[in-house]
Amino acid sequence: MLLTLSAFLVSIALLVAVHEWGHFAMARACGVKVLKFSIGFGPRITGWTSRRSGTEYQIGLLPLGGFVKMLDEREEAVADAELPFAFNRKPLRSRAAVVAAGPLANLCLALMLYSCVNWMGVSEPEARFSQPAAASLAEKAGLQGGERILRAGFEGDALEPVLSFEDFRWWLTRAALESRNLTIDYQRGEGTQQSSVRLPIAGIDATHPDESMFRSMGFTSPYSPARLGDLSPAGAALEAGLQSGDLVLEVDGVAMQDAGQLRERIRQAGALGPPAQQQWRVLRAGRQLSIGVTPKQKHEGQQSLGFVGAMIGGVPTMVQVRYGFFAGIQKAGNKTWEVSLLTLRMMGQIASGQASVRNLSGPITIADYAGRSAAMGLEPFMMFLALISISLGVLNLLPLPVLDGGHLMYYGWEGITGRAVSEAWLSRLQRLGFALLLVMMSIALFNDLTRLFF
């Protein structure tokens, strides 16, 4: 709990500070006087005032945001001597640059974080997947599990090397959200001939891009042996007499090739009603044992499934993914661009009803993932920060009143017509923007609570 809270506060403080610093730095560069720079809203906790510039720097009590207050005649009277430093007196291009600098700073932060991860290197599972579920896209394509993915690419494009299982999952995600088919080169065993297959992912339902989507494709997890890990105290596995370290050889006479196949067998046991007892054959300390196991049933949304209360799967083969200086920057730039486009596309699909509003996440979910990624290590936490930074940058560029993109929309109107948006229209649009933002925040918080308690 302490780690989750700490990681969340560090994440929000860093992302807000970078965003507001973008506005602040560009304002200073354009000759605008900055009166106050605040990280957080509400009552001031601490701060200081610069003797040279007169800018007040402060940290507010509520960390979910921040602001940069600039000299502006629309907000207060400005002395004649300081009129050249007022924001509203600056040319249109300068005002637009100041507004756009905040979201762009978040995108630059993501680029820097991805670059650092690429340079440092990260250990990821090998691009070898477990046995696909029955009737999944992978099974229909003739894949059996255990194949190592060598290259992947969208249909009609050149194939690119796949370095890890997470790399391959990124290809699958992009293909599903962009409704494009994927071609992969794979190898079934060391020294065997390479093969190629086309995956018709364009027909996959990407309304809910979650684990169920990958399950329908047949690529849920990297290949690992069907070995049991930690057991839950009240789980069916412990009640049946299974032990951590047991290697599952068969379930009801069917050989278990890997952990993915075993997990799917357990899940399906509770799909149609209370699970029946299964006969497991396991290898323990060189001896084969036959043990009866009765999975328990639980519900995930509208779906029923079985579970035994055990971690399933040994440690998969890991590979070190690392890039050189320039290659790391190039790869980071591509990743930042692709994630930005996918974020924008997802937002568009939510707005048009093509994707569910359940994909919106609020502070509780963000805090949860911040804690999880921080517990996994520095590199996963940096990648989490990069993802959230991109989301924040793209969200703020949307043409919605009260957001930075809304102000850029006003400046676009001013550039086309030669006159600023009237005060009356500004007031109406601001109220509309606040209402839309409140609705989005309410949905995100509702989704958070639903995930937490249901």
MOCOR-V520605 format. One record per backbone hydrogen bond with DSSP energy under -0.5 kcal/mol. CO is the residue of the C=O (numbers start at 0). NH is the residue of the N-H. If there is no record, write none. Layout:
co = {CO & CO}
nh = {NH & NH}
This chain:
co = {0 & 1 & 2 & 3 & 4 & 5 & 6 & 7 & 8 & 9 & 10 & 11 & 12 & 13 & 14 & 15 & 16 & 17 & 18 & 19 & 20 & 21 & 22 & 23 & 24 & 25 & 26 & 27 & 32 & 32 & 34 & 35 & 36 & 37 & 37 & 38 & 40 & 42 & 45 & 47 & 49 & 54 & 54 & 55 & 56 & 57 & 58 & 58 & 60 & 61 & 62 & 64 & 66 & 67 & 68 & 68 & 70 & 71 & 71 & 78 & 78 & 79 & 81 & 82 & 84 & 85 & 86 & 90 & 90 & 91 & 92 & 93 & 94 & 95 & 96 & 97 & 98 & 98 & 99 & 100 & 101 & 102 & 103 & 104 & 105 & 106 & 107 & 108 & 109 & 110 & 111 & 112 & 113 & 114 & 115 & 116 & 117 & 121 & 121 & 123 & 124 & 125 & 126 & 127 & 128 & 132 & 135 & 136 & 137 & 138 & 146 & 146 & 147 & 149 & 150 & 151 & 152 & 153 & 159 & 160 & 163 & 164 & 165 & 166 & 167 & 168 & 169 & 170 & 171 & 172 & 173 & 174 & 175 & 180 & 181 & 182 & 183 & 184 & 184 & 185 & 186 & 188 & 192 & 194 & 196 & 197 & 198 & 198 & 199 & 200 & 203 & 206 & 207 & 209 & 209 & 210 & 211 & 212 & 213 & 213 & 215 & 216 & 220 & 223 & 224 & 224 & 225 & 226 & 227 & 229 & 231 & 234 & 235 & 236 & 236 & 237 & 242 & 245 & 245 & 246 & 246 & 248 & 249 & 250 & 252 & 253 & 254 & 257 & 258 & 259 & 260 & 261 & 262 & 263 & 264 & 265 & 266 & 266 & 267 & 275 & 277 & 277 & 278 & 279 & 279 & 280 & 280 & 281 & 281 & 282 & 283 & 286 & 288 & 288 & 290 & 292 & 292 & 295 & 297 & 298 & 299 & 302 & 304 & 306 & 307 & 308 & 310 & 310 & 316 & 318 & 318 & 319 & 320 & 323 & 324 & 325 & 326 & 327 & 328 & 329 & 330 & 331 & 332 & 333 & 334 & 335 & 336 & 337 & 338 & 339 & 340 & 341 & 342 & 343 & 344 & 345 & 346 & 347 & 348 & 348 & 348 & 349 & 355 & 356 & 361 & 362 & 363 & 364 & 365 & 366 & 367 & 368 & 369 & 370 & 371 & 372 & 372 & 373 & 376 & 377 & 378 & 379 & 380 & 381 & 382 & 383 & 384 & 385 & 386 & 387 & 388 & 389 & 390 & 391 & 392 & 393 & 393 & 394 & 395 & 397 & 399 & 399 & 402 & 402 & 403 & 404 & 405 & 406 & 407 & 408 & 409 & 410 & 411 & 412 & 413 & 421 & 422 & 423 & 424 & 425 & 426 & 427 & 428 & 429 & 430 & 431 & 432 & 433 & 434 & 435 & 436 & 437 & 438 & 439 & 440 & 441 & 442 & 443 & 443 & 444 & 445 & 446 & 447 & 448 & 449}
nh = {4 & 5 & 6 & 7 & 8 & 9 & 10 & 11 & 12 & 13 & 14 & 15 & 16 & 17 & 18 & 19 & 20 & 21 & 22 & 23 & 24 & 25 & 26 & 27 & 28 & 29 & 31 & 30 & 34 & 70 & 55 & 68 & 57 & 39 & 66 & 59 & 61 & 60 & 58 & 56 & 53 & 49 & 56 & 36 & 47 & 38 & 44 & 45 & 62 & 40 & 64 & 39 & 37 & 69 & 34 & 35 & 86 & 74 & 75 & 81 & 82 & 82 & 84 & 85 & 32 & 88 & 89 & 93 & 94 & 95 & 96 & 97 & 98 & 99 & 100 & 101 & 101 & 102 & 103 & 104 & 105 & 106 & 107 & 108 & 109 & 110 & 111 & 112 & 113 & 114 & 115 & 116 & 117 & 118 & 119 & 120 & 322 & 123 & 320 & 318 & 164 & 127 & 148 & 222 & 145 & 135 & 139 & 140 & 142 & 141 & 128 & 148 & 186 & 161 & 184 & 159 & 182 & 156 & 151 & 162 & 167 & 168 & 169 & 170 & 171 & 172 & 173 & 174 & 175 & 176 & 177 & 179 & 178 & 154 & 198 & 152 & 196 & 149 & 150 & 194 & 147 & 191 & 187 & 185 & 183 & 199 & 181 & 200 & 202 & 203 & 205 & 355 & 209 & 212 & 213 & 214 & 215 & 216 & 217 & 218 & 136 & 137 & 129 & 258 & 226 & 313 & 247 & 312 & 244 & 310 & 234 & 238 & 239 & 240 & 241 & 240 & 245 & 227 & 247 & 248 & 282 & 255 & 280 & 253 & 254 & 250 & 256 & 261 & 262 & 263 & 264 & 265 & 266 & 267 & 268 & 269 & 269 & 305 & 270 & 294 & 279 & 292 & 251 & 281 & 290 & 248 & 249 & 283 & 288 & 246 & 286 & 283 & 281 & 290 & 279 & 277 & 294 & 306 & 304 & 300 & 302 & 299 & 297 & 295 & 236 & 231 & 228 & 312 & 125 & 123 & 320 & 321 & 121 & 327 & 328 & 329 & 330 & 331 & 332 & 333 & 334 & 335 & 336 & 337 & 338 & 339 & 340 & 341 & 342 & 343 & 344 & 345 & 346 & 347 & 348 & 349 & 350 & 351 & 352 & 353 & 354 & 352 & 358 & 359 & 365 & 366 & 367 & 368 & 369 & 370 & 371 & 372 & 373 & 374 & 375 & 376 & 380 & 376 & 380 & 381 & 382 & 383 & 384 & 385 & 386 & 387 & 388 & 389 & 390 & 391 & 392 & 393 & 394 & 395 & 396 & 396 & 397 & 397 & 404 & 399 & 402 & 405 & 405 & 406 & 407 & 408 & 409 & 410 & 411 & 412 & 413 & 414 & 415 & 416 & 417 & 425 & 426 & 427 & 428 & 429 & 430 & 431 & 432 & 433 & 434 & 435 & 436 & 437 & 438 & 439 & 440 & 441 & 442 & 443 & 444 & 445 & 446 & 361 & 447 & 448 & 449 & 450 & 451 & 452 & 453}
